[in-house]
Every structure is written in structure tokens, then in C-alpha cells.
Amino acid sequence: MDSMEFYDVRKRAKVSVPMSQIKKRTYTRVTKNGSRQTRYAAVAEVDGSKLTKFISEDTYNSLDVSVIEE
């Protein structure tokens, strides 16, 4: 995989971003019940727009890009 497709809200179009510009991060929160929920995302910045694409844990683990620490 040499690029990933994101949806740019400002342009209202899909944008193909090379893997060299993509980073990955996790979002963790505590739910009402007190359990923890973790979401996995690929993040990129293209033409001043911050793009986020939520992905599965398997895809997150298979990506060979740098991690953004919270």
C-alpha cells in the first residue's frame, strides 16, 4: 500500500495521500459505564486541511508509519 484515501470535508472529495505523509494515533475515552473505548485512526495534513480516517485495529497495527503520542 503506497497511499491511503481520505475524505476532505472542505473540498467535499476523496483525496489520495502518500504513506510518507500519514501518521497514526489512538483516541481513548471512558464511557458512561466506566469502560474504556479505544478508536484507531490514520492522520494526515494536506494543503492546510487536517484529515482523519478511522480504521480497524488490524489495519492500525499493519501500518508502518510513525505514531502520534497523546
C-alpha positions in Angstrom: 0.0 0.0 0.0 1.7 3.2 -1.2 -1.2 5.6 -0.5 -4.4 5.9 1.5 -7.7 7.5 0.6 -9.1 10.2 2.9 -12.3 12.3 2.6 -11.6 16.0 2.6 -14.6 17.8 4.1 -13.6 21.2 2.8 -13.2 20.0 -0.8 -16.1 17.5 -0.5 -14.0 15.0 -2.3 -11.8 12.0 -1.7 -8.0 12.7 -1.6 -5.2 10.2 -2.1 -2.4 10.8 0.4 1.0 9.1 0.1 2.1 6.9 3.0 5.1 9.3 3.7 2.6 12.0 4.9 0.5 9.7 7.1 0.8 9.1 10.8 -1.3 7.0 13.2 -2.8 7.7 16.6 -5.3 6.3 19.1 -8.2 8.1 20.8 -9.2 6.7 24.2 -12.1 7.7 26.3 -14.1 6.5 29.3 -17.7 5.7 28.6 -20.7 6.3 30.9 -20.4 2.8 32.2 -16.8 3.3 33.2 -15.2 1.1 30.5 -12.5 2.3 28.2 -13.1 2.7 24.4 -10.2 3.0 22.0 -10.5 4.1 18.4 -7.7 3.8 15.9 -7.1 6.5 13.2 -4.8 7.5 10.4 -4.0 11.2 10.3 -2.6 13.4 7.6 -2.3 17.1 6.8 -2.8 18.1 3.1 -3.0 21.7 1.8 -3.6 23.0 5.3 -6.5 20.6 6.0 -6.2 18.1 8.8 -7.6 14.7 7.6 -8.6 11.9 9.9 -9.7 8.4 8.9 -10.9 5.9 11.5 -9.5 2.4 10.8 -9.7 -1.0 12.3 -7.2 -2.2 14.9 -5.7 -4.7 12.4 -5.1 -2.0 9.8 -3.6 0.2 12.6 -1.2 -2.5 13.6 -0.2 -3.2 10.0 0.6 0.4 9.1 4.4 1.0 9.1 4.2 4.8 9.9 5.1 6.9 13.0 2.8 7.2 15.9 1.5 10.5 17.3 1.5 10.3 21.1 -1.3 11.9 23.0 
